[in-house]
């Protein structure tokens, strides 16, 4: 089973390019799926959700999103994810149609999670995001929460953006969230959508379980996806390149309680 999905570029409608499409038909993921689209200016994409909720994240550019008779005009806050400005997103509940029209060239990520419980359509403006600076030494990262577990706007989906500067590590020390053992640990699948700056860069991501029955280390390039059905999932960023990733998490219960690998937990406690 490969956990790495290299970027594609397939024109699926005029001006709409499919960069990633990872779902239950081409992966072992049960709770999470993702689509990444690049839209030329004025291009449109639409879809009707089945038993899924979705988070439409405007990674870059400006778009108009319509959903359930609501219209969000000109949303999106940045030209590139590396502007590091919190962006706008739209939550769309189960069974609803939605449409996206690009006002400028745009890049969109659509995160999905299967559910039959529908929440109202909601615009998640970038300026409501909680920003966190985590870690010390070469373990520093900037976190922009889009749909964290303390915002009760979705049934399953959790969405977060993470910036890791050149030479640093994130999702580190290694942690897992694959045991359904609340309140200690929650079972959450996770999908990583990665970008790098400059874009010829690469990062390394390891996904492994305690018994090493799963232990893969991947070279990840711009616009690749890594799936984490289970296990620890640290990311290392080489010197000279900055990393961005967007995490989609979902599982039986919408709460993020993780377990740090005990042998590496000392990394957090350093003075
Ligand atoms: O803090 C980080 O480095 C980001 C990670 O927590 C990342 O969002 C993740 O792995 C969530 O489980």
py3Dmol code that shows the C-alpha trace and the ligand (Angstrom):
import py3Dmol

protein = """\
ATOM      1  CA  UNK A   1       0.000   0.000   0.000  1.00  0.00           C
ATOM      2  CA  UNK A   2       1.515   3.306  -1.032  1.00  0.00           C
ATOM      3  CA  UNK A   3       0.777   6.241   1.223  1.00  0.00           C
ATOM      4  CA  UNK A   4       2.111   8.791  -1.275  1.00  0.00           C
ATOM      5  CA  UNK A   5      -0.046  10.297  -4.037  1.00  0.00           C
ATOM      6  CA  UNK A   6       1.962  12.319  -6.509  1.00  0.00           C
ATOM      7  CA  UNK A   7       0.362  15.357  -8.013  1.00  0.00           C
ATOM      8  CA  UNK A   8      -1.520  14.961 -11.272  1.00  0.00           C
ATOM      9  CA  UNK A   9      -2.769  17.600 -13.683  1.00  0.00           C
ATOM     10  CA  UNK A  10      -5.843  16.441 -15.532  1.00  0.00           C
ATOM     11  CA  UNK A  11      -8.202  18.956 -17.136  1.00  0.00           C
ATOM     12  CA  UNK A  12     -11.598  17.611 -16.044  1.00  0.00           C
ATOM     13  CA  UNK A  13     -13.649  20.563 -17.355  1.00  0.00           C
ATOM     14  CA  UNK A  14     -12.609  23.634 -19.313  1.00  0.00           C
ATOM     15  CA  UNK A  15     -10.104  25.472 -17.117  1.00  0.00           C
ATOM     16  CA  UNK A  16     -10.471  23.046 -14.170  1.00  0.00           C
ATOM     17  CA  UNK A  17      -7.394  20.941 -13.423  1.00  0.00           C
ATOM     18  CA  UNK A  18      -7.527  18.024 -11.018  1.00  0.00           C
ATOM     19  CA  UNK A  19      -4.307  17.964  -8.976  1.00  0.00           C
ATOM     20  CA  UNK A  20      -5.330  15.382  -6.368  1.00  0.00           C
ATOM     21  CA  UNK A  21      -8.302  13.083  -5.878  1.00  0.00           C
ATOM     22  CA  UNK A  22      -7.822  10.641  -3.000  1.00  0.00           C
ATOM     23  CA  UNK A  23     -10.877   8.805  -1.760  1.00  0.00           C
ATOM     24  CA  UNK A  24     -12.213   5.408  -0.699  1.00  0.00           C
ATOM     25  CA  UNK A  25     -11.918   4.051  -4.249  1.00  0.00           C
ATOM     26  CA  UNK A  26      -8.150   4.548  -4.509  1.00  0.00           C
ATOM     27  CA  UNK A  27      -7.017   4.494  -0.860  1.00  0.00           C
ATOM     28  CA  UNK A  28      -7.698   2.643   2.395  1.00  0.00           C
ATOM     29  CA  UNK A  29      -9.152   5.837   3.950  1.00  0.00           C
ATOM     30  CA  UNK A  30     -12.590   5.394   5.526  1.00  0.00           C
ATOM     31  CA  UNK A  31     -13.189   8.753   7.218  1.00  0.00           C
ATOM     32  CA  UNK A  32     -11.357  11.230   4.990  1.00  0.00           C
ATOM     33  CA  UNK A  33     -11.020  12.136   1.321  1.00  0.00           C
ATOM     34  CA  UNK A  34      -9.564  15.076  -0.594  1.00  0.00           C
ATOM     35  CA  UNK A  35      -9.714  16.794  -3.947  1.00  0.00           C
ATOM     36  CA  UNK A  36      -7.373  19.600  -5.021  1.00  0.00           C
ATOM     37  CA  UNK A  37      -8.331  21.686  -8.045  1.00  0.00           C
ATOM     38  CA  UNK A  38      -6.521  24.436  -9.939  1.00  0.00           C
ATOM     39  CA  UNK A  39      -8.997  26.740 -11.665  1.00  0.00           C
ATOM     40  CA  UNK A  40      -8.202  29.194 -14.429  1.00  0.00           C
ATOM     41  CA  UNK A  41      -9.844  32.618 -14.012  1.00  0.00           C
ATOM     42  CA  UNK A  42     -13.600  32.375 -14.796  1.00  0.00           C
ATOM     43  CA  UNK A  43     -13.600  28.559 -14.709  1.00  0.00           C
ATOM     44  CA  UNK A  44     -16.317  26.823 -12.676  1.00  0.00           C
ATOM     45  CA  UNK A  45     -16.643  23.570 -10.797  1.00  0.00           C
ATOM     46  CA  UNK A  46     -19.755  22.150  -9.157  1.00  0.00           C
ATOM     47  CA  UNK A  47     -20.701  19.048  -7.308  1.00  0.00           C
ATOM     48  CA  UNK A  48     -23.538  17.629  -5.211  1.00  0.00           C
ATOM     49  CA  UNK A  49     -22.504  15.922  -2.013  1.00  0.00           C
ATOM     50  CA  UNK A  50     -23.884  12.486  -1.186  1.00  0.00           C
ATOM     51  CA  UNK A  51     -23.500  11.242   2.377  1.00  0.00           C
ATOM     52  CA  UNK A  52     -20.491  13.477   2.892  1.00  0.00           C
ATOM     53  CA  UNK A  53     -19.791  16.812   4.519  1.00  0.00           C
ATOM     54  CA  UNK A  54     -17.155  19.004   2.885  1.00  0.00           C
ATOM     55  CA  UNK A  55     -14.790  21.838   3.699  1.00  0.00           C
ATOM     56  CA  UNK A  56     -13.896  23.995   0.683  1.00  0.00           C
ATOM     57  CA  UNK A  57     -10.597  25.747   1.414  1.00  0.00           C
ATOM     58  CA  UNK A  58      -9.461  28.572  -0.878  1.00  0.00           C
ATOM     59  CA  UNK A  59      -5.755  27.744  -0.906  1.00  0.00           C
ATOM     60  CA  UNK A  60      -4.955  30.633  -3.265  1.00  0.00           C
ATOM     61  CA  UNK A  61      -6.791  33.139  -5.458  1.00  0.00           C
ATOM     62  CA  UNK A  62     -10.315  34.538  -5.240  1.00  0.00           C
ATOM     63  CA  UNK A  63     -13.501  32.601  -5.906  1.00  0.00           C
ATOM     64  CA  UNK A  64     -17.247  32.772  -5.435  1.00  0.00           C
ATOM     65  CA  UNK A  65     -18.806  29.785  -3.688  1.00  0.00           C
ATOM     66  CA  UNK A  66     -22.524  29.007  -3.773  1.00  0.00           C
ATOM     67  CA  UNK A  67     -24.123  26.377  -1.559  1.00  0.00           C
ATOM     68  CA  UNK A  68     -27.687  25.779  -0.412  1.00  0.00           C
ATOM     69  CA  UNK A  69     -28.898  29.130  -1.796  1.00  0.00           C
ATOM     70  CA  UNK A  70     -26.078  31.020  -0.097  1.00  0.00           C
ATOM     71  CA  UNK A  71     -23.491  32.937  -2.068  1.00  0.00           C
ATOM     72  CA  UNK A  72     -20.029  33.901  -0.817  1.00  0.00           C
ATOM     73  CA  UNK A  73     -18.565  36.376  -3.268  1.00  0.00           C
ATOM     74  CA  UNK A  74     -14.861  37.022  -3.767  1.00  0.00           C
ATOM     75  CA  UNK A  75     -13.546  34.858  -0.933  1.00  0.00           C
ATOM     76  CA  UNK A  76      -9.892  33.907  -0.525  1.00  0.00           C
ATOM     77  CA  UNK A  77      -7.179  35.969   1.121  1.00  0.00           C
ATOM     78  CA  UNK A  78      -3.893  35.154  -0.564  1.00  0.00           C
ATOM     79  CA  UNK A  79      -2.087  34.614  -3.846  1.00  0.00           C
ATOM     80  CA  UNK A  80      -0.047  31.713  -2.539  1.00  0.00           C
ATOM     81  CA  UNK A  81      -0.267  29.579   0.582  1.00  0.00           C
ATOM     82  CA  UNK A  82       3.177  30.992   1.438  1.00  0.00           C
ATOM     83  CA  UNK A  83       1.675  34.456   1.988  1.00  0.00           C
ATOM     84  CA  UNK A  84       0.898  32.843   5.399  1.00  0.00           C
ATOM     85  CA  UNK A  85      -2.362  34.794   5.620  1.00  0.00           C
ATOM     86  CA  UNK A  86      -5.257  32.758   7.068  1.00  0.00           C
ATOM     87  CA  UNK A  87      -7.607  32.000   4.188  1.00  0.00           C
ATOM     88  CA  UNK A  88     -11.390  31.682   3.801  1.00  0.00           C
ATOM     89  CA  UNK A  89     -13.239  28.364   3.664  1.00  0.00           C
ATOM     90  CA  UNK A  90     -16.840  27.199   3.330  1.00  0.00           C
ATOM     91  CA  UNK A  91     -18.377  24.277   5.182  1.00  0.00           C
ATOM     92  CA  UNK A  92     -21.064  22.423   3.187  1.00  0.00           C
ATOM     93  CA  UNK A  93     -23.287  19.805   4.830  1.00  0.00           C
ATOM     94  CA  UNK A  94     -24.409  16.413   3.612  1.00  0.00           C
ATOM     95  CA  UNK A  95     -26.449  16.099   0.426  1.00  0.00           C
ATOM     96  CA  UNK A  96     -26.078  19.715  -0.704  1.00  0.00           C
ATOM     97  CA  UNK A  97     -24.991  21.028  -4.095  1.00  0.00           C
ATOM     98  CA  UNK A  98     -22.191  23.570  -4.265  1.00  0.00           C
ATOM     99  CA  UNK A  99     -20.482  25.584  -6.978  1.00  0.00           C
ATOM    100  CA  UNK A 100     -17.136  27.345  -7.212  1.00  0.00           C
ATOM    101  CA  UNK A 101     -16.338  30.040  -9.799  1.00  0.00           C
ATOM    102  CA  UNK A 102     -12.842  31.465  -9.998  1.00  0.00           C
ATOM    103  CA  UNK A 103     -12.548  35.256 -10.158  1.00  0.00           C
ATOM    104  CA  UNK A 104      -8.783  34.943 -10.495  1.00  0.00           C
ATOM    105  CA  UNK A 105      -6.691  31.854 -11.125  1.00  0.00           C
ATOM    106  CA  UNK A 106      -7.285  29.852  -7.953  1.00  0.00           C
ATOM    107  CA  UNK A 107      -6.348  26.692  -6.121  1.00  0.00           C
ATOM    108  CA  UNK A 108      -9.021  24.944  -4.058  1.00  0.00           C
ATOM    109  CA  UNK A 109      -8.856  22.033  -1.642  1.00  0.00           C
ATOM    110  CA  UNK A 110     -12.067  20.143  -0.894  1.00  0.00           C
ATOM    111  CA  UNK A 111     -11.915  17.960   2.221  1.00  0.00           C
ATOM    112  CA  UNK A 112     -14.605  15.322   2.650  1.00  0.00           C
ATOM    113  CA  UNK A 113     -15.787  13.067   5.425  1.00  0.00           C
ATOM    114  CA  UNK A 114     -18.666  10.580   5.202  1.00  0.00           C
ATOM    115  CA  UNK A 115     -21.598  11.321   7.484  1.00  0.00           C
ATOM    116  CA  UNK A 116     -25.367  11.500   7.398  1.00  0.00           C
ATOM    117  CA  UNK A 117     -25.515  14.297   9.972  1.00  0.00           C
ATOM    118  CA  UNK A 118     -25.765  17.651   8.260  1.00  0.00           C
ATOM    119  CA  UNK A 119     -24.621  20.968   9.669  1.00  0.00           C
ATOM    120  CA  UNK A 120     -25.565  24.353   8.155  1.00  0.00           C
ATOM    121  CA  UNK A 121     -23.509  25.870   5.374  1.00  0.00           C
ATOM    122  CA  UNK A 122     -21.032  28.282   6.934  1.00  0.00           C
ATOM    123  CA  UNK A 123     -18.396  30.725   5.753  1.00  0.00           C
ATOM    124  CA  UNK A 124     -15.235  30.303   7.833  1.00  0.00           C
ATOM    125  CA  UNK A 125     -13.486  33.632   7.382  1.00  0.00           C
ATOM    126  CA  UNK A 126      -9.716  33.600   7.649  1.00  0.00           C
ATOM    127  CA  UNK A 127      -9.757  36.223  10.387  1.00  0.00           C
ATOM    128  CA  UNK A 128     -11.475  33.856  12.851  1.00  0.00           C
ATOM    129  CA  UNK A 129      -8.649  31.307  12.646  1.00  0.00           C
ATOM    130  CA  UNK A 130      -6.756  30.553  15.828  1.00  0.00           C
ATOM    131  CA  UNK A 131      -3.039  30.998  15.173  1.00  0.00           C
ATOM    132  CA  UNK A 132      -0.510  29.010  17.206  1.00  0.00           C
ATOM    133  CA  UNK A 133       3.279  29.106  17.333  1.00  0.00           C
ATOM    134  CA  UNK A 134       4.355  25.630  18.444  1.00  0.00           C
ATOM    135  CA  UNK A 135       7.718  24.162  19.400  1.00  0.00           C
ATOM    136  CA  UNK A 136      11.270  25.335  20.013  1.00  0.00           C
ATOM    137  CA  UNK A 137      14.732  25.022  18.460  1.00  0.00           C
ATOM    138  CA  UNK A 138      14.377  23.262  15.074  1.00  0.00           C
ATOM    139  CA  UNK A 139      10.880  22.067  15.956  1.00  0.00           C
ATOM    140  CA  UNK A 140       9.147  25.411  15.351  1.00  0.00           C
ATOM    141  CA  UNK A 141       6.008  25.640  13.265  1.00  0.00           C
ATOM    142  CA  UNK A 142       3.148  28.032  12.662  1.00  0.00           C
ATOM    143  CA  UNK A 143      -0.346  26.572  12.873  1.00  0.00           C
ATOM    144  CA  UNK A 144      -3.490  28.154  11.411  1.00  0.00           C
ATOM    145  CA  UNK A 145      -6.589  26.327  12.595  1.00  0.00           C
ATOM    146  CA  UNK A 146      -9.482  26.335  10.118  1.00  0.00           C
ATOM    147  CA  UNK A 147     -11.862  23.831  11.726  1.00  0.00           C
ATOM    148  CA  UNK A 148     -10.419  22.762  15.100  1.00  0.00           C
ATOM    149  CA  UNK A 149     -12.332  20.523  17.497  1.00  0.00           C
ATOM    150  CA  UNK A 150     -13.513  23.451  19.644  1.00  0.00           C
ATOM    151  CA  UNK A 151     -15.505  24.924  16.723  1.00  0.00           C
ATOM    152  CA  UNK A 152     -18.731  22.884  16.594  1.00  0.00           C
ATOM    153  CA  UNK A 153     -19.454  23.593  12.927  1.00  0.00           C
ATOM    154  CA  UNK A 154     -18.955  20.097  11.464  1.00  0.00           C
ATOM    155  CA  UNK A 155     -19.867  16.531  12.332  1.00  0.00           C
ATOM    156  CA  UNK A 156     -16.513  14.887  11.561  1.00  0.00           C
ATOM    157  CA  UNK A 157     -14.072  17.187   9.783  1.00  0.00           C
ATOM    158  CA  UNK A 158     -11.038  18.830  11.373  1.00  0.00           C
ATOM    159  CA  UNK A 159      -8.880  21.141   9.213  1.00  0.00           C
ATOM    160  CA  UNK A 160      -5.575  22.794  10.022  1.00  0.00           C
ATOM    161  CA  UNK A 161      -2.734  24.467   8.088  1.00  0.00           C
ATOM    162  CA  UNK A 162       0.889  24.084   9.221  1.00  0.00           C
ATOM    163  CA  UNK A 163       3.969  26.074   8.116  1.00  0.00           C
ATOM    164  CA  UNK A 164       7.403  24.652   8.826  1.00  0.00           C
ATOM    165  CA  UNK A 165      10.388  26.790   7.957  1.00  0.00           C
ATOM    166  CA  UNK A 166      13.510  25.482   6.289  1.00  0.00           C
ATOM    167  CA  UNK A 167      15.553  23.120   8.479  1.00  0.00           C
ATOM    168  CA  UNK A 168      12.744  22.453  10.966  1.00  0.00           C
ATOM    169  CA  UNK A 169      10.586  19.473  11.863  1.00  0.00           C
ATOM    170  CA  UNK A 170       6.845  19.363  12.470  1.00  0.00           C
ATOM    171  CA  UNK A 171       4.212  16.824  13.431  1.00  0.00           C
ATOM    172  CA  UNK A 172       7.182  16.151  15.695  1.00  0.00           C
ATOM    173  CA  UNK A 173       8.010  14.683  18.108  1.00  0.00           C
ATOM    174  CA  UNK A 174       6.146  11.822  16.464  1.00  0.00           C
ATOM    175  CA  UNK A 175       2.562  11.414  17.636  1.00  0.00           C
ATOM    176  CA  UNK A 176      -0.263   9.095  16.698  1.00  0.00           C
ATOM    177  CA  UNK A 177      -4.051   9.226  17.016  1.00  0.00           C
ATOM    178  CA  UNK A 178      -5.140   5.769  15.934  1.00  0.00           C
ATOM    179  CA  UNK A 179      -6.502   4.191  19.128  1.00  0.00           C
ATOM    180  CA  UNK A 180     -10.199   4.748  19.861  1.00  0.00           C
ATOM    181  CA  UNK A 181      -9.454   5.211  23.551  1.00  0.00           C
ATOM    182  CA  UNK A 182     -10.928   8.500  24.713  1.00  0.00           C
ATOM    183  CA  UNK A 183     -10.251  10.567  26.684  1.00  0.00           C
ATOM    184  CA  UNK A 184      -6.596   9.502  26.298  1.00  0.00           C
ATOM    185  CA  UNK A 185      -6.482   9.157  22.509  1.00  0.00           C
ATOM    186  CA  UNK A 186      -8.901   9.596  19.634  1.00  0.00           C
ATOM    187  CA  UNK A 187      -9.004   7.580  16.436  1.00  0.00           C
ATOM    188  CA  UNK A 188      -8.505   9.993  13.561  1.00  0.00           C
ATOM    189  CA  UNK A 189      -7.317   9.321  10.040  1.00  0.00           C
ATOM    190  CA  UNK A 190      -5.247  12.111   8.571  1.00  0.00           C
ATOM    191  CA  UNK A 191      -4.481  13.363   5.063  1.00  0.00           C
ATOM    192  CA  UNK A 192      -1.534  15.670   4.335  1.00  0.00           C
ATOM    193  CA  UNK A 193      -1.644  17.967   1.302  1.00  0.00           C
ATOM    194  CA  UNK A 194       1.894  19.394   0.891  1.00  0.00           C
ATOM    195  CA  UNK A 195       3.406  22.429  -0.826  1.00  0.00           C
ATOM    196  CA  UNK A 196       6.988  23.698  -0.814  1.00  0.00           C
ATOM    197  CA  UNK A 197       8.665  27.027  -1.500  1.00  0.00           C
ATOM    198  CA  UNK A 198      10.616  27.217  -3.793  1.00  0.00           C
ATOM    199  CA  UNK A 199       8.465  24.620  -5.466  1.00  0.00           C
ATOM    200  CA  UNK A 200      11.270  22.306  -6.582  1.00  0.00           C
ATOM    201  CA  UNK A 201      11.806  21.486  -2.887  1.00  0.00           C
ATOM    202  CA  UNK A 202      10.934  18.274  -1.120  1.00  0.00           C
ATOM    203  CA  UNK A 203      10.307  17.131   2.430  1.00  0.00           C
ATOM    204  CA  UNK A 204      10.506  13.750   4.113  1.00  0.00           C
ATOM    205  CA  UNK A 205       7.579  12.192   5.901  1.00  0.00           C
ATOM    206  CA  UNK A 206       7.701   8.946   7.863  1.00  0.00           C
ATOM    207  CA  UNK A 207       4.528   7.016   8.738  1.00  0.00           C
ATOM    208  CA  UNK A 208       5.026   4.164  11.168  1.00  0.00           C
ATOM    209  CA  UNK A 209       3.314   2.115  13.858  1.00  0.00           C
ATOM    210  CA  UNK A 210       4.753   0.902  17.176  1.00  0.00           C
ATOM    211  CA  UNK A 211       5.198  -2.640  15.854  1.00  0.00           C
ATOM    212  CA  UNK A 212       6.698  -1.330  12.548  1.00  0.00           C
ATOM    213  CA  UNK A 213       4.249  -3.442  10.543  1.00  0.00           C
ATOM    214  CA  UNK A 214       3.781  -0.094   8.818  1.00  0.00           C
ATOM    215  CA  UNK A 215       6.993   1.920   8.414  1.00  0.00           C
ATOM    216  CA  UNK A 216       7.381   4.044   5.285  1.00  0.00           C
ATOM    217  CA  UNK A 217       9.578   7.080   4.738  1.00  0.00           C
ATOM    218  CA  UNK A 218       8.589   9.113   1.713  1.00  0.00           C
ATOM    219  CA  UNK A 219      10.138  11.870  -0.368  1.00  0.00           C
ATOM    220  CA  UNK A 220       7.260  14.295  -0.768  1.00  0.00           C
ATOM    221  CA  UNK A 221       7.181  16.923  -3.512  1.00  0.00           C
ATOM    222  CA  UNK A 222       5.099  20.023  -4.203  1.00  0.00           C
ATOM    223  CA  UNK A 223       1.343  19.261  -4.298  1.00  0.00           C
ATOM    224  CA  UNK A 224       1.755  15.637  -3.242  1.00  0.00           C
ATOM    225  CA  UNK A 225      -0.588  14.008  -0.733  1.00  0.00           C
ATOM    226  CA  UNK A 226       0.406  11.611   2.045  1.00  0.00           C
ATOM    227  CA  UNK A 227      -2.280   9.542   3.748  1.00  0.00           C
ATOM    228  CA  UNK A 228      -1.989   8.492   7.378  1.00  0.00           C
ATOM    229  CA  UNK A 229      -4.507   5.707   7.974  1.00  0.00           C
ATOM    230  CA  UNK A 230      -2.695   5.059  11.273  1.00  0.00           C
ATOM    231  CA  UNK A 231       0.622   5.575  13.021  1.00  0.00           C
ATOM    232  CA  UNK A 232       3.114   8.320  13.791  1.00  0.00           C
ATOM    233  CA  UNK A 233       3.674  10.808  10.980  1.00  0.00           C
ATOM    234  CA  UNK A 234       6.578  13.287  11.462  1.00  0.00           C
ATOM    235  CA  UNK A 235       7.770  15.679   8.720  1.00  0.00           C
ATOM    236  CA  UNK A 236      11.369  16.875   8.184  1.00  0.00           C
ATOM    237  CA  UNK A 237      12.085  19.936   6.043  1.00  0.00           C
ATOM    238  CA  UNK A 238      15.512  20.297   4.350  1.00  0.00           C
ATOM    239  CA  UNK A 239      17.524  23.501   4.548  1.00  0.00           C
ATOM    240  CA  UNK A 240      16.642  26.132   1.953  1.00  0.00           C
ATOM    241  CA  UNK A 241      12.991  25.174   1.455  1.00  0.00           C
ATOM    242  CA  UNK A 242       9.883  26.083   3.427  1.00  0.00           C
ATOM    243  CA  UNK A 243       7.017  23.666   3.898  1.00  0.00           C
ATOM    244  CA  UNK A 244       3.254  24.109   3.999  1.00  0.00           C
ATOM    245  CA  UNK A 245       0.743  21.383   4.578  1.00  0.00           C
ATOM    246  CA  UNK A 246      -2.956  21.190   5.138  1.00  0.00           C
ATOM    247  CA  UNK A 247      -4.235  18.426   7.377  1.00  0.00           C
ATOM    248  CA  UNK A 248      -7.649  16.828   7.090  1.00  0.00           C
ATOM    249  CA  UNK A 249      -8.574  14.676  10.061  1.00  0.00           C
ATOM    250  CA  UNK A 250     -11.734  12.706  10.823  1.00  0.00           C
ATOM    251  CA  UNK A 251     -12.763   9.637  12.775  1.00  0.00           C
ATOM    252  CA  UNK A 252     -15.598   8.312  14.914  1.00  0.00           C
ATOM    253  CA  UNK A 253     -15.437  11.226  17.378  1.00  0.00           C
ATOM    254  CA  UNK A 254     -14.544  14.791  16.372  1.00  0.00           C
ATOM    255  CA  UNK A 255     -11.826  15.449  18.899  1.00  0.00           C
ATOM    256  CA  UNK A 256      -8.026  15.541  18.503  1.00  0.00           C
ATOM    257  CA  UNK A 257      -6.404  13.664  21.413  1.00  0.00           C
ATOM    258  CA  UNK A 258      -2.995  12.365  20.427  1.00  0.00           C
ATOM    259  CA  UNK A 259      -0.286  10.184  21.956  1.00  0.00           C
ATOM    260  CA  UNK A 260       3.366  11.202  21.694  1.00  0.00           C
ATOM    261  CA  UNK A 261       5.903   8.438  21.051  1.00  0.00           C
ATOM    262  CA  UNK A 262       7.236   8.080  24.628  1.00  0.00           C
ATOM    263  CA  UNK A 263      10.885   7.642  23.572  1.00  0.00           C
ATOM    264  CA  UNK A 264      10.794  11.002  21.744  1.00  0.00           C
ATOM    265  CA  UNK A 265       8.531  12.972  24.102  1.00  0.00           C
ATOM    266  CA  UNK A 266      11.601  14.574  25.784  1.00  0.00           C
ATOM    267  CA  UNK A 267      11.894  16.795  22.696  1.00  0.00           C
ATOM    268  CA  UNK A 268       8.925  18.801  24.010  1.00  0.00           C
ATOM    269  CA  UNK A 269      10.333  19.205  27.531  1.00  0.00           C
ATOM    270  CA  UNK A 270      13.697  20.705  26.550  1.00  0.00           C
ATOM    271  CA  UNK A 271      14.470  23.993  28.330  1.00  0.00           C
TER     272      UNK A 271
END
"""
ligand_1 = """\
12
LIG
O 1.966 20.547 15.525
C 2.259 20.166 14.391
O 3.419 20.072 14.034
C 1.172 19.823 13.396
C 0.558 18.495 13.677
O -0.044 18.492 14.926
C -0.429 18.052 12.605
O -1.474 18.944 12.458
C -0.897 16.696 12.972
O -0.173 15.754 12.833
C -2.222 16.527 13.557
O -2.347 15.225 14.059
"""
view = py3Dmol.view(width=600, height=400)
view.addModel(protein, "pdb")
view.setStyle({"model": 0}, {"cartoon": {"style": "trace"}})
view.addModel(ligand_1, "xyz")
view.setStyle({"model": 1}, {"stick": {}})
view.zoomTo()
view.show()
